[in-house]
Each structure stands twice: as C-alpha cells, then as structure tokens.
Amino acid sequence: MQSNRRAVALEYGARETPVVSAIGDGEVAERIIEEARRRGVYITSDPQLVSLLSQLQLEQEIPEELYAAVAAVLSWAYWLRGMVPGDEKRRPIDA
C-alpha cells in the first residue's frame, strides 16, 4: 500500500528561528513520523502548513510569513510538555 503522507520536521531551541530539519513523502514521511514518535516528539497534522513548509529547503529558517502558524504548533507542544519557551535551553526537548 502506497502512502500519500507528507511530513516536515522542524528543529527549534538551539536556534533563534525554527529550521526545516527533514522533509519527505510516502515512505520517507513515515520514517520521519516514526522517528519523531520514537523520540517522544509531538506530532500534529496541518496539511496547509505542511504544504507551505515542504516548499522550503533543508536547514532553511522558516519565513516570517509562517511565524504565527509555527508558533501556534510550538506553543501546543510546549504546553503538552509542561514547558515554557526557554526551557529547551536548560534541558533536552526529547528528555
């Protein structure tokens, strides 16, 4: 069975602005999601945001136009972990 799934991973914490750390379709997307789950990274599904982020290059900072959308996702992930911005600099995000 072929997967139509698309995934984009963002890296944030050590940098000022989130950057694209992985992009993939199909099996590659499944591996990105599997690795995120293995590391305890929260996953959200937002097809529009994934479509926009997947147009970026690896290691590219997200553009200002996407700050609000990415901030909403990051704030949700922080909330689920009981963290506030800045905590990631004191302890690993996947701890």
Backbone as JSON, one array per atom type, in Angstrom:
{
  "sequence": "MQSNRRAVALEYGARETPVVSAIGDGEVAERIIEEARRRGVYITSDPQLVSLLSQLQLEQEIPEELYAAVAAVLSWAYWLRGMVPGDEKRRPIDA",
  "N": [[0.85, -1.18, 0.0], [0.66, 2.13, -0.91], [1.72, 5.14, 0.56], [0.35, 8.36, 0.87], [1.22, 10.23, 2.48], [2.77, 13.15, 3.82], [5.51, 14.7, 5.38], [7.01, 17.1, 7.53], [9.7, 18.09, 9.43], [10.63, 20.18, 12.11], [13.3, 21.97, 13.6], [14.03, 23.4, 16.64], [15.05, 25.56, 19.25], [17.85, 25.48, 19.92], [18.39, 27.38, 18.14], [17.56, 30.7, 16.97], [15.37, 30.92, 15.25], [12.98, 28.58, 14.06], [14.04, 25.85, 12.0], [13.85, 23.9, 8.99], [14.24, 20.54, 9.35], [13.81, 18.06, 8.29], [12.22, 16.64, 5.44], [9.72, 14.9, 3.74], [8.01, 12.51, 1.6], [5.57, 9.9, 1.35], [7.09, 6.81, 2.03], [9.38, 7.93, 3.18], [8.26, 10.02, 4.64], [6.79, 8.52, 6.47], [8.91, 7.35, 7.9], [10.07, 9.63, 9.03], [8.01, 10.44, 10.75], [7.81, 8.15, 12.36], [10.35, 8.19, 13.61], [10.13, 10.59, 15.0], [8.08, 9.95, 16.81], [9.39, 7.92, 18.2], [11.3, 9.4, 19.54], [9.72, 10.83, 21.22], [8.58, 13.14, 20.31], [6.07, 15.51, 19.79], [3.43, 15.27, 17.45], [1.67, 16.91, 14.93], [-1.1, 17.4, 12.73], [-1.43, 19.28, 9.99], [-2.34, 19.96, 7.07], [-2.17, 22.23, 5.32], [-0.12, 23.8, 6.45], [2.0, 21.97, 6.34], [2.19, 21.73, 3.57], [3.1, 24.32, 2.87], [5.51, 24.47, 4.36], [6.92, 22.38, 3.23], [7.86, 23.39, 0.89], [10.16, 24.65, 1.46], [13.78, 24.57, 1.85], [16.04, 22.06, 3.18], [17.4, 22.78, 6.35], [16.73, 25.42, 6.1], [15.63, 28.48, 7.49], [12.38, 29.12, 8.83], [10.16, 31.24, 7.03], [9.17, 34.64, 7.8], [6.44, 34.94, 7.26], [5.32, 32.58, 8.1], [5.63, 32.48, 10.81], [3.53, 32.89, 12.79], [1.83, 30.65, 12.43], [3.6, 28.49, 12.9], [4.41, 29.15, 15.48], [2.04, 28.71, 16.87], [1.85, 25.91, 16.73], [4.22, 25.2, 18.06], [3.72, 26.33, 20.59], [1.64, 24.71, 21.46], [3.0, 22.24, 21.63], [4.89, 22.86, 23.64], [3.11, 23.36, 25.77], [1.92, 20.81, 26.09], [4.09, 19.43, 27.11], [4.46, 20.69, 29.49], [6.11, 22.88, 29.55], [7.83, 26.05, 29.08], [8.76, 28.58, 26.69], [12.25, 28.68, 26.33], [12.88, 26.8, 28.22], [13.88, 24.65, 26.77], [16.5, 25.24, 26.39], [17.62, 24.73, 28.76], [17.17, 22.05, 29.27], [17.18, 18.96, 27.43], [14.93, 18.79, 24.65], [13.75, 16.36, 23.98], [13.83, 14.91, 26.3]],
  "CA": [[0.0, 0.0, 0.0], [1.44, 3.37, -1.05], [1.29, 6.21, 1.45], [0.34, 9.71, 0.31], [1.57, 11.09, 3.6], [3.89, 14.09, 3.7], [5.93, 15.14, 6.71], [8.06, 18.1, 7.66], [10.16, 18.22, 10.81], [11.28, 21.44, 12.42], [14.23, 21.99, 14.71], [13.96, 24.69, 17.32], [15.56, 25.52, 20.61], [19.23, 25.95, 19.9], [18.44, 28.48, 17.18], [16.58, 31.78, 17.17], [14.21, 30.67, 14.4], [12.89, 27.18, 13.65], [14.52, 25.49, 10.67], [13.38, 22.63, 8.47], [15.27, 19.53, 9.58], [13.51, 16.89, 7.46], [11.05, 16.74, 4.57], [9.58, 13.66, 2.99], [6.72, 11.99, 1.14], [5.44, 8.44, 1.33], [7.87, 6.04, 3.0], [10.27, 8.85, 3.92], [7.4, 10.7, 5.61], [6.5, 7.54, 7.52], [10.12, 7.21, 8.73], [10.19, 10.87, 9.82], [6.98, 10.37, 11.81], [8.21, 7.07, 13.25], [11.48, 8.67, 14.4], [9.61, 11.61, 15.93], [7.38, 9.23, 17.89], [10.41, 7.2, 18.99], [11.96, 10.39, 20.37], [8.75, 11.5, 22.08], [8.25, 14.45, 19.74], [4.65, 15.61, 19.48], [3.15, 15.37, 16.02], [0.38, 17.5, 14.61], [-1.45, 17.28, 11.32], [-1.94, 20.51, 9.41], [-1.96, 19.82, 5.66], [-1.79, 23.51, 4.71], [1.19, 24.19, 6.97], [2.96, 21.03, 5.76], [2.37, 22.11, 2.16], [3.95, 25.51, 2.82], [6.85, 24.16, 4.87], [7.62, 21.44, 2.34], [8.45, 24.15, -0.21], [11.44, 25.17, 1.92], [14.94, 23.69, 1.74], [16.57, 21.57, 4.45], [18.19, 23.74, 7.12], [16.26, 26.78, 5.87], [14.78, 29.05, 8.53], [11.03, 29.39, 8.35], [9.99, 32.66, 6.7], [8.33, 35.41, 8.73], [5.02, 34.73, 6.97], [4.86, 31.36, 8.78], [5.9, 32.56, 12.24], [2.34, 32.72, 13.62], [1.36, 29.26, 12.34], [4.57, 27.63, 13.58], [4.34, 29.49, 16.91], [0.86, 28.03, 17.43], [2.21, 24.5, 16.89], [5.24, 25.11, 19.12], [3.11, 26.61, 21.9], [0.9, 23.49, 21.8], [3.98, 21.24, 22.05], [5.38, 23.28, 24.95], [2.03, 23.17, 26.75], [1.79, 19.38, 26.36], [5.25, 19.01, 27.91], [4.54, 21.47, 30.72], [7.29, 23.74, 29.4], [7.68, 27.4, 28.55], [9.92, 28.87, 25.84], [13.49, 28.86, 27.07], [13.16, 25.54, 28.93], [14.65, 23.74, 25.92], [17.91, 25.59, 26.52], [18.05, 24.19, 30.05], [17.09, 20.59, 29.24], [16.9, 18.48, 26.07], [13.5, 18.78, 24.32], [13.23, 14.99, 23.94], [14.1, 14.22, 27.57]],
  "C": [[0.89, 1.24, 0.0], [0.86, 4.45, -0.14], [1.39, 7.55, 0.73], [0.77, 10.73, 1.36], [2.78, 11.95, 3.29], [4.22, 14.55, 5.11], [7.04, 16.16, 6.6], [8.41, 18.18, 9.14], [10.86, 19.56, 10.97], [12.2, 21.27, 13.61], [14.18, 23.38, 15.32], [14.49, 24.52, 18.72], [16.96, 26.08, 20.67], [19.39, 27.15, 18.97], [17.37, 29.51, 17.51], [15.27, 31.49, 16.45], [14.17, 29.19, 14.05], [13.4, 26.98, 12.23], [13.94, 24.13, 10.28], [14.51, 21.62, 8.63], [15.03, 18.25, 8.79], [12.24, 17.16, 6.66], [10.93, 15.42, 3.85], [8.15, 13.34, 2.63], [6.74, 10.48, 1.26], [6.22, 7.75, 2.42], [8.8, 6.92, 3.82], [9.46, 9.59, 4.98], [7.09, 9.77, 6.78], [7.7, 7.37, 8.46], [10.34, 8.46, 9.59], [9.24, 10.82, 11.0], [7.35, 9.3, 12.83], [9.36, 7.52, 14.17], [11.04, 9.72, 15.41], [8.91, 10.93, 17.1], [8.37, 8.53, 18.8], [11.1, 8.16, 19.97], [11.01, 11.15, 21.28], [8.39, 12.89, 21.6], [6.76, 14.45, 19.41], [4.46, 15.9, 18.0], [1.77, 15.99, 15.85], [0.14, 17.36, 13.12], [-2.11, 18.58, 10.86], [-1.52, 20.53, 7.95], [-1.53, 21.13, 5.0], [-0.41, 23.94, 5.16], [2.27, 23.27, 6.4], [3.23, 21.38, 4.3], [3.29, 23.31, 2.03], [5.37, 25.21, 3.26], [7.63, 23.24, 3.93], [8.21, 22.14, 1.11], [9.81, 24.73, 0.16], [12.54, 24.13, 1.71], [15.33, 23.19, 3.12], [17.48, 22.63, 5.06], [17.79, 25.2, 6.87], [15.4, 27.23, 7.03], [13.39, 29.27, 7.96], [10.91, 30.88, 8.05], [9.03, 33.34, 7.69], [6.84, 35.17, 8.51], [4.45, 33.5, 7.7], [5.08, 31.39, 10.28], [4.67, 32.26, 13.09], [1.86, 31.27, 13.61], [2.3, 28.31, 13.08], [4.57, 27.9, 15.08], [3.15, 28.8, 17.57], [1.18, 26.55, 17.68], [3.22, 24.34, 18.03], [4.63, 25.37, 20.5], [2.3, 25.41, 22.38], [1.87, 22.42, 22.32], [4.57, 21.59, 23.42], [4.34, 23.0, 26.03], [1.89, 21.69, 27.11], [2.92, 18.85, 27.24], [5.34, 19.74, 29.25], [5.74, 22.41, 30.73], [6.88, 25.15, 28.99], [8.9, 27.66, 27.66], [11.14, 29.23, 26.69], [13.88, 27.61, 27.84], [14.05, 24.62, 28.1], [16.14, 24.04, 25.98], [18.5, 25.05, 27.83], [18.04, 22.67, 30.1], [16.75, 20.15, 27.82], [15.39, 18.39, 25.84], [12.93, 17.38, 24.29], [13.54, 14.2, 25.21], [12.82, 13.81, 28.24]]
}
